[in-house]
């Protein structure tokens, strides 16, 4: 993705400067900490900063009128994983035997959208920019921890995770195991939490769920490891999104 693409009111682009990355980190703090109450360990309060950021490419969606960053994603390509000290997902899942570690894989994560822009346009541009990044880089796989908020009814989220594992499970070779399993049992009546739009988007594109969820107490979420093999990419959905990229 060499140049910014726009829908007249919004544009998607890769971060080009430290200021761009700082804007993404500020948005992440605003969404994850101020809005959702996550307990993030950051060297700079007001900015969601961790050891992976310096090694990632950062995707931004900006308002064209104000220049404000209203959506972001970050991508860690396989060739920088060693310098980053591993995948972020390794802090939540046992990946030692997973083929993910040996393939041309991009780890994606830290996706967020400003509250007043969660109507679809920003999410669509983030998806289009991400797919363009994957296609242009000839990557084989995208992998990432997809978070589902536990809210006030963790057993409903556990029920949703159980259904997703059952319906979208990866082949056995790609299965991983959480370091910190959910401490809640799924609801016996199978009434589950709603499916977040981001997770729904992954599954529409052809992603697999690689095993049981991990518990992230800092974000109060159930995290599923999702894997999207580019050869499984839904061409219909991909073509529509890439036209916007």
C-alpha positions in Angstrom: 0.0 0.0 0.0 2.2 2.8 -1.3 -0.2 5.8 -1.1 -3.1 6.8 1.2 -6.5 5.7 -0.1 -9.6 7.7 0.8 -13.4 7.6 0.8 -13.5 11.4 0.9 -14.0 11.7 4.6 -11.6 9.0 5.7 -8.2 7.7 4.5 -6.2 4.6 5.3 -2.4 4.6 5.3 0.6 3.1 6.9 2.3 5.2 9.6 5.3 7.1 8.2 6.7 8.8 11.2 7.0 8.6 15.0 4.2 11.1 15.3 1.9 8.7 13.3 2.7 5.9 15.7 2.2 8.1 18.7 -1.3 9.0 17.4 -2.1 5.3 17.2 -0.8 4.7 20.7 -2.8 7.6 22.0 -6.0 6.2 20.4 -5.3 2.8 21.8 -5.0 4.2 25.3 -8.2 6.2 24.9 -10.2 3.1 23.8 -8.6 0.3 25.8 -8.0 2.2 29.1 -10.3 5.3 29.3 -13.3 3.6 27.7 -12.9 -0.1 28.4 -11.0 0.0 31.6 -8.1 -2.2 30.7 -5.1 -2.2 33.1 -2.2 -1.6 30.7 1.4 -1.5 31.8 2.9 1.4 29.8 6.0 3.5 30.3 4.0 6.5 29.3 0.5 7.0 30.8 -1.9 8.2 28.1 -0.1 6.1 25.4 -0.5 2.3 25.0 3.2 1.5 24.4 4.8 -2.0 24.5 7.9 -3.7 23.3 6.3 -4.8 20.1 5.4 -1.4 18.7 8.9 -0.5 17.5 9.0 -3.6 15.3 5.5 -3.3 13.8 4.0 -1.6 10.9 1.0 0.5 12.0 -2.1 1.0 9.9 -4.0 4.2 10.4 -7.4 5.5 9.4 -7.6 9.3 9.6 -10.4 11.8 9.2 -9.4 13.8 6.1 -10.8 17.1 7.5 -9.0 17.0 10.8 -6.2 14.5 10.4 -7.3 12.7 13.6 -6.5 9.0 13.8 -9.9 7.2 14.4 -8.8 3.6 13.8 -5.6 1.6 13.9 -4.1 -1.9 13.5 -0.6 -3.1 13.9 1.3 -5.8 12.0 4.4 -7.7 13.0 5.9 -9.5 9.9 7.8 -12.8 10.4 11.2 -11.3 9.6 11.0 -9.0 12.6 9.7 -11.5 15.2 13.1 -12.3 16.5 14.0 -8.7 17.1 10.6 -8.2 18.9 11.4 -11.2 21.2 8.7 -13.4 19.7 5.0 -13.1 18.8 2.7 -11.2 21.2 0.5 -14.3 21.0 3.2 -16.4 22.7 2.4 -14.5 26.0 -1.1 -16.1 25.8 -0.7 -19.4 24.0 1.8 -22.2 23.8 3.0 -21.9 20.2 6.2 -24.0 20.5 4.9 -26.8 18.2 2.7 -24.6 16.0 3.6 -24.3 12.3 2.9 -20.5 12.7 6.4 -20.1 14.0 7.9 -21.6 10.8 5.8 -20.0 8.1 5.6 -16.6 6.4 3.3 -15.2 8.9 2.2 -11.7 9.9 0.8 -11.2 13.5 -2.0 -8.7 13.6 -3.5 -7.0 16.6 -4.2 -4.0 18.8 -7.1 -3.1 16.5 -9.4 -0.3 17.8 -11.8 2.3 16.5 -12.8 5.6 18.1 -16.2 5.3 19.7 -17.9 7.9 17.4 -16.7 6.0 14.2 -18.0 2.5 14.9 -20.5 2.5 12.2 -18.7 0.3 9.7 -16.7 2.8 7.5 -13.5 2.8 9.6 -13.6 -1.0 10.1 -14.0 -1.5 6.4 -11.0 0.7 5.6 -8.9 -1.1 8.3 -9.8 -4.4 6.7 -9.0 -3.1 3.2 -5.7 -1.7 4.3 -4.8 -4.9 6.1 -5.6 -7.1 3.1 -3.6 -4.9 0.8 -0.6 -5.2 3.2 -0.9 -9.0 3.2 -1.3 -9.3 -0.5 1.4 -6.9 -1.4 3.8 -8.6 1.0 3.0 -12.0 -0.3 2.4 -13.3 3.2 1.1 -16.8 3.7 -0.8 -16.4 6.9 -2.2 -13.8 9.3 -2.5 -14.7 12.9 -3.7 -12.8 15.9 -5.5 -12.8 19.3 -9.1 -11.8 18.8 -10.5 -10.4 22.0 -14.1 -10.9 23.2 -15.2 -8.8 26.2 -16.3 -10.8 29.2 -18.5 -8.0 30.6 -20.8 -8.9 33.5 -21.6 -12.4 32.1 -18.4 -14.4 31.5 -20.3 -17.7 31.1 -22.1 -16.3 28.0 -18.7 -15.3 26.5 -17.4 -18.8 27.3 -20.4 -20.3 25.5 -19.7 -18.2 22.4 -16.1 -19.3 22.4 -17.1 -22.9 22.7 -19.4 -22.5 19.7 -16.7 -20.8 17.6 -14.2 -23.5 18.4 -16.7 -26.2 17.4 -17.8 -24.5 14.2 -14.5 -22.9 12.9 -11.8 -25.2 14.4 -8.4 -25.4 12.7 -6.9 -28.7 11.6 -5.2 -30.5 14.5 -1.6 -29.5 13.5 -2.5 -25.8 14.0 -4.1 -26.3 17.5 -2.7 -24.3 20.4 -3.4 -24.2 24.1 -3.9 -21.2 26.4 -1.4 -20.4 29.1 -4.2 -19.1 31.2 -7.5 -20.8 30.4 -10.8 -19.1 31.1 -11.8 -19.7 34.8 -15.5 -19.8 33.9 -17.6 -22.6 32.5 -19.8 -22.0 29.5 -23.5 -21.5 30.2 -25.3 -24.8 30.2 -28.2 -23.4 28.2 -25.8 -22.3 25.3 -27.1 -18.7 25.4 -24.0 -16.9 24.2 -22.6 -13.4 24.0 -23.0 -11.5 20.7 -20.2 -12.0 18.1 -18.0 -8.9 17.8 -17.8 -7.4 14.3 -14.0 -7.9 14.1 -14.2 -11.6 14.9 -17.2 -11.9 12.4 -15.0 -10.3 9.7 -12.1 -12.8 10.3 -14.5 -15.7 10.0 -16.1 -14.4 6.9 -12.7 -14.2 5.2 -12.0 -17.8 6.1 -10.1 -17.7 9.4 -9.8 -20.7 11.7 -10.1 -20.8 15.5 -6.9 -22.5 16.7 -8.2 -23.8 20.1 -9.7 -22.9 23.4 -9.6 -19.3 24.6 -7.1 -17.7 26.9 -8.1 -15.3 29.7 -6.6 -11.8 29.6 -7.3 -10.3 33.0 -5.7 -7.0 32.1 -8.3 -6.4 29.4 -11.0 -8.6 31.0 -11.4 -10.5 27.7 -11.5 -14.0 26.3 -8.9 -14.2 23.6 -9.1 -16.7 20.7 -6.1 -17.3 18.4 -7.4 -16.9 14.9 -5.4 -17.9 11.8 -6.2 -16.8 8.3 -4.4 -18.8 5.6 -4.3 -16.6 2.5 -5.1 -19.6 0.3 -8.4 -19.9 2.2 -9.2 -16.2 1.8 -12.8 -15.7 0.6 -12.3 -14.2 -2.8 -15.7 -12.5 -2.8 -15.2 -10.6 0.4 -11.5 -9.9 -0.3 -12.2 -8.4 -3.8 -14.8 -6.1 -2.3 -12.4 -4.9 0.4 -9.4 -4.6 -1.8 -11.2 -2.2 -4.1 -11.3 0.2 -1.2 -7.5 -0.2 -0.5 
